[in-house]
Amino acid sequence: MHSRMNLLTRDQAEKALGQRFGLRLDDGTELDLTLTSVTPLQPTPLFPGKAREPFTMLFKGTAGRCCAQETYLLRNDTLGERHIFLVPVGRESRGSVDIYSYQAVFS
């Protein structure tokens, strides 16, 4: 369980917009992701006393490889190392390379 001090907030995430995040897969492959958006979510009254305002982070991958829905250790100069659950949410083709998008939801 995370303490409130370790929880990633939207304000912190916004400071990393446009920055590179390194992701290492189990096979040792290094992938680069770029944080392309941080979006607030509508707060819900179902969880009073929540530790943070809900938000999403959207990443785009630079390699033509799609990662499975899973928790990954991401490294970033601004945010340091964070375990983040990523869900593949899109794919676009750029020439011969597919660029995959991933979303992380924080509630």
C-alpha positions in Angstrom: 0.0 0.0 0.0 1.3 3.5 -0.9 1.4 6.3 1.6 -0.1 9.6 0.5 3.3 11.0 0.0 4.2 8.4 -2.6 1.0 8.8 -4.6 1.4 10.3 -8.0 -0.7 13.5 -8.4 -2.0 15.2 -11.5 0.2 18.2 -10.8 3.3 16.1 -10.6 2.3 14.2 -13.8 1.8 17.5 -15.7 5.4 18.5 -15.0 6.5 15.5 -17.1 4.3 16.3 -20.2 6.2 15.8 -23.4 9.0 13.9 -21.6 10.4 10.5 -22.3 9.7 7.5 -20.1 11.9 4.5 -20.3 10.2 1.1 -20.0 12.2 -2.2 -19.7 10.4 -5.4 -20.7 11.2 -8.8 -19.0 13.3 -9.8 -22.0 15.6 -6.8 -21.5 14.1 -4.8 -24.4 14.1 -1.0 -23.7 11.1 0.9 -25.0 10.7 4.7 -25.0 7.3 6.2 -24.3 6.4 9.9 -24.4 3.8 11.4 -22.1 1.4 13.1 -24.4 -1.5 14.1 -22.1 -2.6 14.3 -18.5 -6.4 14.7 -18.2 -8.5 15.2 -15.0 -11.4 12.8 -14.5 -14.7 13.7 -12.9 -14.4 13.2 -9.2 -16.9 10.7 -7.8 -18.7 11.1 -4.4 -18.5 7.3 -3.9 -15.1 7.5 -2.4 -15.0 10.2 0.3 -11.6 11.0 1.7 -9.8 10.0 -1.4 -6.0 10.6 -1.5 -5.9 12.5 -4.8 -8.1 13.9 -7.6 -8.5 11.2 -10.4 -6.7 11.7 -13.7 -5.4 9.8 -16.7 -2.0 9.8 -18.4 -1.7 9.0 -22.1 1.6 7.7 -23.5 2.8 7.0 -27.1 5.4 4.4 -27.8 8.2 4.9 -30.2 8.9 1.3 -31.1 6.7 -0.9 -33.3 5.9 -3.2 -30.4 2.7 -3.4 -28.4 3.0 -4.0 -24.7 0.5 -6.1 -22.9 -1.9 -4.7 -20.3 0.3 -4.9 -17.2 2.2 -3.0 -14.5 5.5 -1.7 -15.7 8.4 0.1 -14.0 8.7 3.4 -15.9 11.7 5.7 -15.5 11.5 9.5 -16.0 13.9 12.3 -15.2 11.1 14.4 -13.5 9.1 11.6 -11.8 11.8 9.1 -11.1 10.9 5.4 -11.1 7.2 4.5 -10.8 5.3 1.3 -11.2 2.4 2.2 -13.5 -0.4 0.0 -14.8 -0.6 0.6 -18.6 -3.4 -0.4 -20.9 -2.9 -0.3 -24.7 -5.6 1.9 -26.1 -4.7 2.7 -29.7 -2.4 2.1 -32.7 -1.5 4.3 -35.6 0.7 3.5 -38.5 3.6 5.8 -39.5 5.1 4.3 -42.6 6.3 0.9 -41.8 6.2 1.4 -38.0 3.1 1.1 -35.7 2.9 3.6 -32.9 1.0 2.3 -29.8 -0.8 4.5 -27.3 -1.2 3.5 -23.6 -3.4 4.9 -20.9 -2.9 4.9 -17.1 -5.8 5.8 -14.8 -5.3 7.1 -11.3 -8.2 7.3 -9.0 
